[in-house]
Amino acid sequence: MLKKSLTLLLALVLVSVMATAVLAFKGPITAVDGAVLTMTVDGQVPPWVEKGALAKTLGGLAKIKAVDGQELQIKVKKSKAKKLKVGEVIEVKPKSVDPSQMLQGC
């Protein structure tokens, strides 16, 4: 019984980690204007990325200000934005994972 419970728990953790990894994305910063970062997304923009959505990046919360194709603007804390340079690659994750955006089986 304990072995089945541990296996189930491990499977749930694995699925959760995989779903978050798929929803996260990376990209280089193309401009820094005060607290607003402009970045280009490497690959496909996840479905959760839309104007007003909250995200986790640089160890804190950020807000998506605009999305234009592969380019988006994110508002972060000024103290974090000051430390960033154009060309630096950052990772952005959703604030919380919505079950409708998780991987679906065939």
N, C-alpha and C positions, 0 to 999 in steps of 0.2 A: 504494500500500500504506500509506504514512504517513497519507494523507488518511482512509482507511477506519479505521485504528487510532485516530486522533484523534476521528473521529466516534463511534466505539463508546465510547471513554472519556468523551466529553462526554455521551452518552446515559446511561451508567451513573451518572455524577455527578448528572445531572438527576433520574433516577428515585430515587436515594438521598435527595436533598434533598426531593423531593416527598413521599416516604414519611415522612420525619421530620417534615415540616410538618403532615401529617395526624395524626400521633400526638401532637403537641404540643398543649397547650391553655393558655388564659389564664383568669384569673378574679380577682375582687377578694378581698382578705383581709377576713374578717368578725370575726376575733378573733386575738389573740396572747397565748399563755399560756406564758411561759418560752421554750422552744425549739420549741414546737408551734404551728403556724399552722393556723387553720381558714379555708378558702376555699370559695367557691361557683364551680363550673365554668360558664363561659359556653358554652352549646351542649351537645353530647353528650359524655359521659365516654368516652374511648377504652377499648378492651378490655384494654389492658395495665395499667390502673389498678386495683389490688387491694391489699388489706392486705399489707404486707411488701415490696412492690415498691420498687426503688430508682429514683430520678429525678434529673434535673439541674435545678437552679433556683438563681437568685441567684449564679451562678458557682461552684457546688459541688454535692456530692451531698446528697440528702435521702431520707428514707424515708417511705412512705405508712403512716400509723398507723391510719386508719379511713376507710371510704367509706360514705356514707349518701345514696343518690340523687345529687343534684347537689352535695352538700356533702362535703368531705373534709378530713382532718387530715394535715398533713405536718410531720415533725420535721426541723429544720434546725439549723445551728450557732447557739448562743446569741448570739454576736457579730453574726451577720447578722439574727437575729430582733429584737434590740434596736433596730436601725435602721429597722424597718418600722412602718408605721402602718395602722390599720384603713381600708379603702377603697382602699388602694394595689393596683394590678393587677400580678400577676406571671405569668410564663410558666413552665410545667413541661413538660419533655421526658423521654422514657424514657432510662434510663442507656445502653441499647444497643437497637438495632432487631432484633427477632426476624423472620426472613423470613416466618413465618406471619402476621404482622400487617401486612405491606406491602400496598399496593394490588394487587388482582387484576383481571385483564382479564376481559371478558365472554366 
